[in-house]
Amino acid sequence: MSVQYVLPVGVHLDTEPSGDAAAELDEGYEVHWRDAEDPPHYFFYAQISVLRLDRILRDALALMPARCHAVLEQRRGDEAGDPSAPAQERHVSELLPRSEIAAVYARYRFQILHDGMIGFGFYDPDSPLEVFLDDHKLLSLFSGELEPFEGLLAGLRVPHRRHLETVLDLGHEHLPLAALHERTKDERHAWLARRKFEVERCALAMRRRLRMHLEPQRRDEEAADHDDE
């Protein structure tokens, strides 16, 4: 029996999360073998309730080698700059101890899991092993073998699906956490406007702690191809 899919705070559907649109979304994953890439690898694409993403990210990070790279992507605002530029800026760290990446993830876990403007992940430069949670909070996993990720997903009872309907198939928008108080009259949400939830502030702090540099991108490289090639 699959677990109910729960949306992150910073990704809003055109219909309210309690409405019919959200009800169409379920947990699940697709897996594809990509033999045209070098090196060939399996690509897992997963939609998992935000209430369970923390566990799978921590477990996946524990599978990484002792030293790996961290990645932070930050979505550009609608008002930002050149429309021909990539929708996200991608920042990559030098090779770092896994424990250092884990400490930064633990410190900014809420923002990573819920802010609709950022994505976060990590990878091994010497193998296809990679984990990335994008700004839709959809999870991409890359590995030269079906394990370890097939077992990790099975352990959480995330069902395999031949075709996965995701938030990308529905009308949606991305919101930074600090802006959410503007979308509701409920004063209980005003605490989200505190400075520590401002996306520019937390993204800058993560980049500094992980000693990241901006990675040049072309628009035709910015989005992963989620179809079986």
Residue, then its C-alpha position, 0 to 999 in steps of 0.5 A: m500500500s503506497v503512502q499518501y503523497v504530501l506536497p512541499v510547502g514551496v510548490h503550489l498546484d493551481t488547485e489547493p493541495s486538498g483539492d482534486a489536482a493533488a489527489e492525482l499525485d502518488e508516490g512512485y518511481e520510474v527506472h531507466w537504463r541509459d546505455a548511450e551515456d558514458p558511463p552507462h547507468y541506471f536512472f531512477y526518477a522518484q516522487i516521494s512525500v516530503l514527509r519521507l524525503d529527509r530519510i531517503l536523502r540521509d540514507a542516500l548520502a550515507l551510500m556515497p564515498a567518504r569524499c564527494h561533491a555537493v550541488l546547489e541549484q537556485r531558481r531565478g526569479d521571474e523578474a531576473g535578467d535575460p530570458s535566454a539564460p538558464a532557469q537555475e544557477r548551479h553551484v558545485s563544491e570541491l571534493l569534500p568529506r561526506s560528513e561536512i556535506a551531511a552537517v550542512y544538509a542537517r542545518y538547512r534541511f527544512q529549506i532544502l526540503h520545502d523551499g520551491m526555489i532551490g535544489f540540492g544533491f551530491y555525487d561521486p566524481d569517479s562513478p555514476l553515483e549521484v543524488f539530486l532533489d530538484d526544486h519540484k522536490l522530485l528525486s533523481l538517482f543515478s547508479g551503475e547498478l540497480e542497487p543500492f537505490e532499488g533496495l533503498l526505495a523498496g525499503l521505504r515501500v515506494p512503488h515502481r511505476r511504468h509511468l509516473e505522473t508528477v507535479l510537472d504534469l500539473g499547473h504549478e508555481h514555485l515559492p520561496l519560504a519567506a514569501l508564503h506569509e504574503r499568500t495567506k491571511d493566517e498570521r500563524h505563517a508569518w514566522l516564515a518571513r524571518r530572515k533565516f528563511e530568505v532563499e538568498r540568505c540560506a543559499l549564500a550560507m550553504r555555498r560559503r560553508l561548502r565552498m561552492h563555485l558557479e558552474p557555467q550552463r547552457r539552456d539546452e543542458e539545464a533540464a534532465d531528460h526524464d524519458d527512456e532513451 
